[in-house]
Amino acid sequence: MVATGVDPDLAVRVGLAICAERCSFARSTSIRRSEAGVLDVGGGSAVYTGHGLFSNRAFALGLRSAVTEDELEMVERFYAERAAATEIELASIAAPQLVRLLSDRGYRLVRFRNIYATTTLSARPRATRAVIETVEESNRDDWSATLVAGFGYDDPPTIERVEEWNEALAATPGLTALLARVDGEPAGAASILVQGTSAVLGGAATRTGYRRGGIQSALIAERLELARAAGCDLAVVTADPGSTSARNAERAGFRLVCTHAVLRSAKP
């Protein structure tokens, strides 16, 4: 449900910012994968970045208007043409008619995501030994490897997919990637995508052994400063409910705007 005291208009703006971010990723990925793409439909977008990659679902459907059955079938065909299951990230403020339509078509719940935002683009980081640097070609491999290790990927096929995703991510227009080092060693990584006056913070992870050292707090503060400098008046971050990332966001002043449910079609 929408957090108490939060204007639903803010939840719509945040949902559209997340949708735009994911569309940017897919368009960047399409340079390397011909099947990647975006379908604008139902007031939102169906996004596909490639088999085995991330964000292969529809965003922002029903945020601004009802979604027709024909539009939902367009989304389902988009994923069927790519031999992928149809997933929809449904905002808690989406049109009730869409909820009923998805239920009637047999969609099932997969997981939840909490959506946080702040209009205060400054934060005081915890004391840390980390030094944060902007990612360029010379340190991109360290940044990617830090994300892989920080998120705990350990099997070769998955690591290969994540590295491919990171490569496309780093090339996304408007995105700035950050690497935190402790005593010269890669310790944490993150990114921020600025689009217009909104900034979406994403891709944050810390290597085992460097956790609880204020690294994520420092990365959040650095990204908020980048957002402010870019002229943004809103910053957005997503996190699994109850996760460390959620607690870091709350400590940095982010407020829960709403919860999104990820739903998957029962069709193969």
VODO-638451 format. One line per field, with one value per residue (C-alpha): residue number from 1; residue in three letters; chain; z, y, x. Coordinates in pm, 1 decimal, m for minus. Example, Ala and Ser with C-alpha at 12.3 -4.5 7.8 and 13.67 -1.06 7.14 Angstrom:
BEGIN
n	1	2
res	ALA	SER
chain	A	A
zz	780.0	714.0
yy	m450.0	m106.0
xx	1230.0	1367.0
***
This chain:
BEGIN
n	1	2	3	4	5	6	7	8	9	10	11	12	13	14	15	16	17	18	19	20	21	22	23	24	25	26	27	28	29	30	31	32	33	34	35	36	37	38	39	40	41	42	43	44	45	46	47	48	49	50	51	52	53	54	55	56	57	58	59	60	61	62	63	64	65	66	67	68	69	70	71	72	73	74	75	76	77	78	79	80	81	82	83	84	85	86	87	88	89	90	91	92	93	94	95	96	97	98	99	100	101	102	103	104	105	106	107	108	109	110	111	112	113	114	115	116	117	118	119	120	121	122	123	124	125	126	127	128	129	130	131	132	133	134	135	136	137	138	139	140	141	142	143	144	145	146	147	148	149	150	151	152	153	154	155	156	157	158	159	160	161	162	163	164	165	166	167	168	169	170	171	172	173	174	175	176	177	178	179	180	181	182	183	184	185	186	187	188	189	190	191	192	193	194	195	196	197	198	199	200	201	202	203	204	205	206	207	208	209	210	211	212	213	214	215	216	217	218	219	220	221	222	223	224	225	226	227	228	229	230	231	232	233	234	235	236	237	238	239	240	241	242	243	244	245	246	247	248	249	250	251	252	253	254	255	256	257	258	259	260	261	262	263	264	265	266	267	268
res	MET	VAL	ALA	THR	GLY	VAL	ASP	PRO	ASP	LEU	ALA	VAL	ARG	VAL	GLY	LEU	ALA	ILE	CYS	ALA	GLU	ARG	CYS	SER	PHE	ALA	ARG	SER	THR	SER	ILE	ARG	ARG	SER	GLU	ALA	GLY	VAL	LEU	ASP	VAL	GLY	GLY	GLY	SER	ALA	VAL	TYR	THR	GLY	HIS	GLY	LEU	PHE	SER	ASN	ARG	ALA	PHE	ALA	LEU	GLY	LEU	ARG	SER	ALA	VAL	THR	GLU	ASP	GLU	LEU	GLU	MET	VAL	GLU	ARG	PHE	TYR	ALA	GLU	ARG	ALA	ALA	ALA	THR	GLU	ILE	GLU	LEU	ALA	SER	ILE	ALA	ALA	PRO	GLN	LEU	VAL	ARG	LEU	LEU	SER	ASP	ARG	GLY	TYR	ARG	LEU	VAL	ARG	PHE	ARG	ASN	ILE	TYR	ALA	THR	THR	THR	LEU	SER	ALA	ARG	PRO	ARG	ALA	THR	ARG	ALA	VAL	ILE	GLU	THR	VAL	GLU	GLU	SER	ASN	ARG	ASP	ASP	TRP	SER	ALA	THR	LEU	VAL	ALA	GLY	PHE	GLY	TYR	ASP	ASP	PRO	PRO	THR	ILE	GLU	ARG	VAL	GLU	GLU	TRP	ASN	GLU	ALA	LEU	ALA	ALA	THR	PRO	GLY	LEU	THR	ALA	LEU	LEU	ALA	ARG	VAL	ASP	GLY	GLU	PRO	ALA	GLY	ALA	ALA	SER	ILE	LEU	VAL	GLN	GLY	THR	SER	ALA	VAL	LEU	GLY	GLY	ALA	ALA	THR	ARG	THR	GLY	TYR	ARG	ARG	GLY	GLY	ILE	GLN	SER	ALA	LEU	ILE	ALA	GLU	ARG	LEU	GLU	LEU	ALA	ARG	ALA	ALA	GLY	CYS	ASP	LEU	ALA	VAL	VAL	THR	ALA	ASP	PRO	GLY	SER	THR	SER	ALA	ARG	ASN	ALA	GLU	ARG	ALA	GLY	PHE	ARG	LEU	VAL	CYS	THR	HIS	ALA	VAL	LEU	ARG	SER	ALA	LYS	PRO
chain	A	A	A	A	A	A	A	A	A	A	A	A	A	A	A	A	A	A	A	A	A	A	A	A	A	A	A	A	A	A	A	A	A	A	A	A	A	A	A	A	A	A	A	A	A	A	A	A	A	A	A	A	A	A	A	A	A	A	A	A	A	A	A	A	A	A	A	A	A	A	A	A	A	A	A	A	A	A	A	A	A	A	A	A	A	A	A	A	A	A	A	A	A	A	A	A	A	A	A	A	A	A	A	A	A	A	A	A	A	A	A	A	A	A	A	A	A	A	A	A	A	A	A	A	A	A	A	A	A	A	A	A	A	A	A	A	A	A	A	A	A	A	A	A	A	A	A	A	A	A	A	A	A	A	A	A	A	A	A	A	A	A	A	A	A	A	A	A	A	A	A	A	A	A	A	A	A	A	A	A	A	A	A	A	A	A	A	A	A	A	A	A	A	A	A	A	A	A	A	A	A	A	A	A	A	A	A	A	A	A	A	A	A	A	A	A	A	A	A	A	A	A	A	A	A	A	A	A	A	A	A	A	A	A	A	A	A	A	A	A	A	A	A	A	A	A	A	A	A	A	A	A	A	A	A	A	A	A	A	A	A	A	A	A	A	A	A	A
zz	0.0	m41.0	263.1	490.5	400.9	61.0	m237.0	m491.5	m761.1	m618.4	m645.1	m1011.6	m1078.2	m904.6	m1096.2	m1426.0	m1331.1	m1265.2	m1594.7	m1783.3	m1615.3	m1720.3	m2074.7	m2092.7	m1987.2	m2251.3	m2528.6	m2425.4	m2421.2	m2769.2	m2914.4	m2819.2	m2828.3	m3115.7	m2914.3	m2648.8	m2678.7	m2538.9	m2610.5	m2491.3	m2395.1	m2131.6	m2003.7	m1927.0	m2105.7	m2153.7	m2121.0	m2238.5	m2196.6	m2309.4	m2200.6	m1854.6	m1789.7	m1565.0	m1577.8	m1825.9	m1724.3	m1779.7	m1571.3	m1493.0	m1648.0	m1518.2	m1336.9	m1540.7	m1690.6	m1714.1	m1923.2	m2180.4	m2243.7	m2592.7	m2443.7	m2200.4	m2488.1	m2668.2	m2365.2	m2358.3	m2730.9	m2681.3	m2433.7	m2616.8	m2929.7	m2712.2	m2553.7	m2213.8	m1941.9	m1904.6	m1581.7	m1471.2	m1191.9	m1053.6	m839.5	m541.8	m684.0	m1028.7	m1167.9	m977.3	m1311.6	m1405.0	m1083.1	m1170.0	m1528.0	m1419.6	m1166.4	m1429.3	m1658.8	m1390.7	m1298.2	m974.5	m724.5	m747.1	m506.4	m367.9	m404.9	m185.3	m363.0	m177.4	m269.0	m127.8	m228.9	11.3	m210.4	61.3	323.7	591.5	536.0	820.2	890.4	647.3	506.3	158.2	m128.3	m404.2	m767.4	m1089.0	m1311.8	m1645.5	m1886.2	m1667.3	m1358.3	m1517.4	m1465.4	m1093.6	m1069.6	m1245.9	m1042.1	m721.3	m814.9	m901.8	m572.1	m363.9	m485.5	m425.7	m778.1	m791.5	m1081.1	m1415.8	m1638.8	m1405.0	m1365.1	m1743.2	m1770.3	m1492.8	m1651.4	m1979.8	m1797.6	m1625.5	m1959.5	m2102.2	m1780.6	m1790.2	m2146.8	m2068.8	m2147.1	m1833.1	m1602.0	m1370.3	m1208.5	m883.5	m722.8	m354.8	m257.2	86.8	107.6	m271.0	m293.8	m461.0	m182.0	m301.4	m620.1	m725.5	m1003.3	m1063.0	m1371.0	m1418.8	m1649.4	m1645.6	m1287.6	m1146.1	m1046.7	m986.3	m759.4	m840.9	m865.1	m512.0	m350.4	m102.0	m96.9	198.7	449.2	385.6	504.3	800.1	727.0	600.2	232.9	117.8	321.4	145.0	m197.1	m129.0	m18.8	m327.6	m560.0	m393.9	m446.8	m812.7	m846.1	m686.7	m909.2	m1215.2	m1124.0	m996.1	m733.3	m673.7	m605.5	m614.6	m489.9	m476.5	m226.6	m114.7	195.1	514.6	334.0	427.0	121.4	252.8	591.6	427.1	224.2	529.7	729.4	442.8	460.7	185.9	251.8	150.7	m130.3	m221.6	m275.2	m615.0	m667.1	m942.5	m1107.5	m1360.0	m1614.2	m1563.8	m1936.5	m2040.8
yy	0.0	362.0	488.6	711.2	1080.0	1024.2	1190.4	923.6	1158.6	1098.1	722.5	767.3	980.7	729.8	439.7	617.7	696.6	329.2	237.4	489.3	353.0	m4.0	105.0	273.8	m50.9	m250.9	m7.8	m17.4	m398.1	m408.5	m294.3	m636.9	m848.6	m815.5	m966.4	m695.1	m420.4	m211.9	m205.9	105.7	m1.4	52.7	373.3	186.4	m36.7	m403.2	m445.3	m728.2	m714.3	m1069.0	m1431.4	m1484.8	m1112.6	m880.1	m658.6	m878.6	m757.4	m481.8	m164.5	116.6	m51.3	97.6	386.8	657.4	479.6	147.3	m125.7	m303.3	m675.3	m607.8	m413.2	m693.5	m940.7	m718.6	m747.7	m1125.1	m1153.8	m937.1	m1190.2	m1498.1	m1387.2	m1398.1	m1735.0	m1564.5	m1578.5	m1263.5	m1079.8	m754.9	m531.5	m397.4	m83.8	m87.3	223.5	69.2	74.2	m182.4	m295.8	m420.8	m622.0	m796.2	m854.4	m1015.6	m1231.7	m1347.1	m1443.8	m1656.8	m1442.4	m1543.5	m1352.1	m1396.0	m1136.7	m783.7	m479.0	m170.8	162.8	449.9	814.1	1134.7	1498.8	1578.8	1525.3	1521.5	1268.9	1243.2	917.0	704.1	732.1	506.1	442.0	404.8	626.6	657.7	694.9	731.3	425.9	463.7	212.8	166.4	51.7	m93.5	m453.6	m388.7	m234.3	m528.7	m786.8	m607.7	m626.5	m996.2	m1075.4	m843.6	m1000.2	m1348.3	m1487.4	m1787.7	m2018.7	m1946.6	m1922.1	m1672.0	m1472.2	m1449.7	m1319.6	m1064.2	m940.6	m895.1	m703.5	m484.7	m406.3	m288.3	m103.2	91.0	199.7	329.0	700.7	907.5	641.9	701.2	399.0	429.6	213.3	230.6	124.0	52.2	67.0	53.5	m264.2	m274.5	m298.2	m165.2	m64.8	121.3	326.1	613.5	691.6	1051.6	1123.5	1471.8	1579.9	1226.3	997.6	624.5	469.1	109.3	m165.6	m136.8	m415.2	m460.2	m740.1	m977.3	m857.0	m491.7	m490.3	m284.4	m35.6	249.8	181.7	175.1	485.0	663.4	542.6	667.3	1007.8	1034.9	948.6	1197.8	1466.8	1366.9	1386.7	1732.3	1855.2	1728.8	1939.5	1656.3	1714.0	1347.1	1034.7	683.2	349.2	1.8	m275.7	m610.5	m568.4	m611.4	m622.7	m448.5	m227.3	m121.0	m31.4	163.6	362.3	440.4	551.6	785.3	955.5	771.3	723.9	426.5	542.1	217.3	m152.6	m320.9	m681.4	m886.3	m1112.5	m1390.6	m1537.8	m1900.9	m1955.8	m2132.8
xx	0.0	105.0	293.3	84.2	108.5	268.9	101.8	m1.3	129.8	477.0	427.0	334.1	640.9	864.8	713.0	766.8	1128.1	1197.1	1031.2	1246.1	1559.9	1479.7	1399.7	1741.2	1908.4	1721.7	1807.3	2172.3	2165.9	2007.9	2339.4	2477.9	2161.2	1917.0	1630.4	1651.3	1396.3	1113.0	740.2	558.9	208.2	m58.9	96.8	419.9	669.3	746.7	1123.1	1348.9	1725.5	1806.1	1783.9	1925.9	1966.8	1768.5	1459.7	1275.1	931.1	678.0	686.5	439.6	136.4	m186.9	m20.2	m189.7	m490.3	m668.8	m504.1	m717.2	m713.6	m578.4	m287.5	m209.6	m214.7	37.9	265.1	224.7	303.9	613.5	755.2	624.6	814.4	1126.5	1042.6	1017.4	756.4	548.5	626.8	467.0	589.5	263.6	258.7	24.7	m147.0	m205.7	m557.6	m771.7	m907.5	m557.6	m535.6	m861.9	m751.1	m424.2	m607.2	m856.3	m567.0	m402.4	m102.5	69.3	277.0	656.1	798.3	770.7	994.8	989.4	1015.8	1183.8	1233.2	1375.0	1367.4	1652.0	1954.1	2216.0	2318.3	2583.3	2772.8	2903.1	3273.6	3456.9	3802.1	3657.4	3768.8	3508.2	3605.6	3408.3	3424.5	3599.3	3748.8	4058.1	3865.6	3550.6	3663.7	3718.3	3371.2	3207.2	3398.3	3298.3	2929.9	2963.8	3136.4	2920.1	2597.4	2736.9	2737.3	2966.7	2878.2	3050.2	2736.9	2572.6	2892.6	2921.1	2563.2	2614.7	2937.0	2751.1	2478.2	2738.2	2900.4	2567.7	2489.0	2814.6	2740.2	2389.8	2353.8	2308.2	2454.4	2747.7	2913.5	3107.9	3374.4	3470.4	3821.4	3960.9	4340.4	4343.4	4136.7	3791.6	3535.5	3200.2	3024.3	2712.4	2556.6	2315.4	2109.4	1997.0	1704.9	1562.5	1503.7	1489.1	1775.7	1751.2	2013.8	2095.7	2351.5	2494.0	2696.4	2980.9	3236.1	3238.2	3495.5	3420.1	3060.8	2939.6	3215.0	2998.9	3070.7	2709.6	2634.6	2919.7	2802.0	2448.7	2579.0	2799.8	2512.3	2278.4	2539.6	2568.6	2190.1	2183.2	2464.9	2277.3	1973.7	1754.7	1487.8	1405.6	1611.5	1468.8	1596.7	1442.9	1509.6	1375.4	1157.7	1360.2	1694.9	2018.0	1971.4	1631.1	1778.2	2060.8	1808.5	1597.3	1901.7	1994.6	1654.8	1468.0	1098.2	886.0	658.7	487.8	542.9	554.8	447.3	610.3	352.1	415.5	181.6	83.4	125.4	448.4
***
